[in-house]
Amino acid sequence: KVRSKVISAIREYLDGKGYIEVETPILNIIPGGASARPFITFHNTLNLNMYLRIAPELYLKRLIVGGFEKVYELGRMFRNEGMSVKHNPEFTMIELYQAYADYNDMMRLTEEIYSHIADKLGIGWEITYQGQMVNLKPPYEKLTMVEAVKKYAGLDFDNLDAAQAKQILSKKGLDTEKSNTWGELLYLAFDQLVEDKLIQPTFVIDYPIEVSPLAKRKKDDPRLTERFEFFVMAREMGNAYSELNDPIDQKERLLRQAALREGGDEEAQMYDEDFVTALSYGMPPTGGLGLGVDRLVMLLTDSSSIRDVILFPTMKPKK
């Protein structure tokens, strides 16, 4: 019942704000919109490999290019990755895009959606999750990734270059073999030393460009992007960008992703020439947001495992 009410509340809010609900392909020739390993299938009639979608992002952006100003999709995504109490390879997500908006607008929208859900479910602002109080009342704390690493790990990346950061993180026992740039090391420090400390609702903003191939660069620091992730109880609950709408920059970043994939990174994105062509026709400044439904339902129902909020979770059969 909670899951149904959450989905209804999200739809009610977005429909009231003028968003149009759409459906994009689940079978993709090129999976894109996220860094994830896809599931592979085979299309007999077309005689080609296809992929279950990892995100609807690149299709929804095509609709923005085509003149839709507010669109969203609420549906299943598929990522062929590990399973845990907070990860399931098949999951439900709401993803939306708004023309003439940026990641600041998406932060406000996130707070409004969570407020609307709390009101509709009548749960109040303070809830208890696994014995810990969580205050859902906006506004939520906002930290840059550099600030978060400094606050929780004691490392000031504003005063570290890549060599210094790599040496410090290696001494702390982190595997830095595949992290060489300042941005890669900043993200490694955040991922390994900070994320598990973000209990109350927190926006972590300004992600390194290396891990944000679809987000717009910050004007005052080209190493970073206008991106945030939203955390509650040490779990990522949402992800958002000021969307990259420069086709030349986008092409360069996707080609870099493709090179990483060729080098063995199965989560790196493929090059999508059709999407780059769409951007060349002109996409207005756009804000995009993805919110996980399953983890939100976990939070609201005090469920310890994501499998408890999915009706038919895939499990390994008994022998």
N, C-alpha and C positions, 0 to 999 in steps of 0.2 A: 504493500500500500504506500509506503514512504517513497519508493522508487517512482511509482506512478504519479504521486503528488508532486515530486520534484520536477519530473519531466513536464507535467502540465503547467507548473508555475513558470518554468523557463520559457515555454512556448507562449504562455499568456503575456509575459513581460515583453518578449521580443516582438510578438505580433502587435502589441500596443504601441511599440516604438517605431512601427513602420517597416520592420524587417520582413522579407519574403522568404518562406521556407522552400528549399529546392532539394532535388535529389541528383547526385552526381554518380558516375560509374563506380561500381565496386571492383570490377575487373579492369585493370589498367595495363596498357602496353608498357608504360614507363611509370613505376611508382615514384611519387615525389611528395614534397611538402613536409617531410620529417627525416631525421637521421635514424633509420631503423632497418632491420633485416626483414625483407618481405617474404610472404608465402608465395611459392611458385606453383602455377597450374598450367594446363595445356589446352588450347582452343583447337579442337579437332577440325572444324570447318575452315578456319583461317590458317591452320597449320603453323601456329606460332605459340611461343611461351607467353603467358600473361601472369599478372601478379594481383593478389588481393591488395586492395588499397591500404596504405599506411596512414593516409590523411587525404581529405578532399581539397586541400589548400589550392593547388594549382588550377583546379577546375573552377573553384569559387572566384579566384582572381580573374579568370577569363570572363566571368560574368560581370565583374566590376569594369573590365575593359569594354565590355559590350554595352554598358550603360545602366546596369543595375546598381543602385547606390547603397542598398542595404540587403544583404543576403545571409542566410544561415542554413546549416544542415545539422540535423541531429540523427546520428546513426552509428553503426558498428564500424570499427577500425580493426585492422589485423596486423600484428607485428610479431614476427617469428623469433621471439626472444625468450629469456628465461621466465620461469614462473616463481612467484613468491606470495607472501600474504598480501602484498600490495601491487603485484603485477599479474596480469592475465593476458595471454596473447590476443584474445578477442575481447574488445572492450567498447564501451559506449562513450561518445564524445559529442559535445556541441561545438561547432566551429562557425564563426561568423566574421563578416567583413563589412566595413563601413567606409564609403568614400568620404574624402575631406575630413578625416579623423587621424589621430596618431595614438601612440601607446599611452599617453596620458589620458585620452578619452577612454581607452580600453580599461585602464585602472578604475576609473569612475564607474564604468559599466559593470565591471566585476563586483564592485561593492554594492551597486544597485541590484544586481541579480541575486546576490547572496541575501541582501536585505528583503527582497521580495519573497524569496523562498522561506526565510524565517517567519515572515508575516503570514504567508499562506498556510504554513504548517503549524503556526501558533506555538513555536518552540521557545520563543524568547531569545535574548542575545547570548546568554551563558549556557553552554552545554557541557556535559562531562563525557570525555572519550577515554576509555580504558583507565578510569580513575583520575584523569587530569582535566582541570577546568580549561575550557577554550572560550574566549570572548569573541563573538562574531560581529560585535558592533563596530561599524566603520567610524572614522577612517582607520585604515590598517597601516601598520608601520611600513615605511619605504626606505630601503637601503640600496645604494649601488653595490655591485659585486665587490668592488675594492673596499668599500666601507664594511661590508659584511665579513670579509676575510680579516680585516683589521680588528673588528669588534670581537669576533669569536675565535680567531686563530692567532691573533697578535702579530700578523704579518702585514706590513705596509707596502703594498705593491706600487704605490705612487713613488716610492723611493727605492725600488728594486729594478734592476734590469733582468733580462732573461737568464743570464749566466748566474747571477746572484740567487735568483729565485730557484733555479734548478738545483743549485748546491744545497740551499736550505731545505727544500722539500725532500731531496734525497736523504739528507741526514735525519729527517723525520720518518723515514721508512716508506715514503711514497714511491711508486714505480713511475719514474719520469722518462723512461726510455723513448716513449712515443710523443712526449711533450717537450717541445724545444723553443717555441716562441713565447714571448711575454704573455700573450693572450691564452695560449694553451696551458701554460703553467698557472695562470690566475684561475682558470676554470677547474683545473685539477685540484688546486688548493681548496676552492669552494666546495667541490663535489665530495672530497674526502674528509675535509676538516670542519665544514660549516653546516652543510645541509641538515644533518641529524640534530642540530641545535635549534632549528627554526620551528618552535612549537606554536606560538600564537600566529594569527594570520599576518603574513609578511609578503610585501612585494620586493623581490630582488631585481634591480634594474641595471641596464647598461652592461650587456654581455659582450664578451670578446667576439670579434668578427669571425674568427676561425670556427666557432661553434654556432654561428648564426648566418648561414649562407643566404637566407631569404629576407633578412632584416636590413633596414636603412642605416647607414653609418651615422654616428653622431657628428655634428658639424664641428664641435670643438675638440674632438678626439677621434680621429679615424681608426684607431685601434679597436674602438667599441661601437656597439650598435644600439639603436633605440628598441630594446627588447626587455621584457620582464618575464619572470616566472613567479607564480603565486604559490606560497607554501603554507600549509597548516599541518601541525603534528608531524613535522619533518618529512612531509610528502608533497611532491609537486601536484598542485590541484589545477593549474592552468598555465598557459603559455601565450604570449602576445608580442606583436611587433608593430612598429611603424614600418609598413611593408616597403620593401625595396621596389621602386618603380623605374629605375634606370636600366634599360635593357643591356647596355654595354657592361656595366658593373655586374649585373646579374649573370651575363654570359661568362664573364671571367671567373666568377665564384663557382658556378655550376661546373665549369671545366676543371677547376681545381678539385671539386668534389669527385668528379669522374676519374681524375688521376689518382686520388686516394683509393677509390674503389678498385681501379686497375692494380693498385699496389697491395690489395688484399683486405682493405677495410670494407666489410660486407654491409656496414651501416651507412656508409657514405652514399650521397645521392647520385642518381644517374643524370646525364645531360639531357634536357628536354628542349629540343630545338623549337617545337611548336609553341611552348610556353614563352620562350624568349621572343619569338616572332609576335606573339600576342602583345607582349609588353611594348614592342617597338611601335605599335599602333597608338599607344598612349594610355597609361593607367593613372588616374588622378591620385594625389596623396591619399593613402588608405591605412586604416587601422584594422588589424586582425586579431582575433582572440579565439583560443581553444580552451574549453573547460571539461575536465573529466567528470562524468556522471557517476561512475561506480565508486570512486573514492569519496565523492561527496555523500553518497548514500551510506557508505561505510561510516563516515564521520557522524552523520545524523542518527544512525541506528546503533552506534557504539559497537560496531562489528569489527572483530580483530582481523578477519581475513576477507579479501575481495571475493573469494568463492562463496561467502555467506550472503552476498547481495546479488549474485547472478543465479538465475533459475536453473540453468543447465550447464554448469562449468565443465569444461573438458578435463577429465581425470584419466590417469594411466590405468588401463584395465587390470583387474586381478588376474594372475596367471592360473 
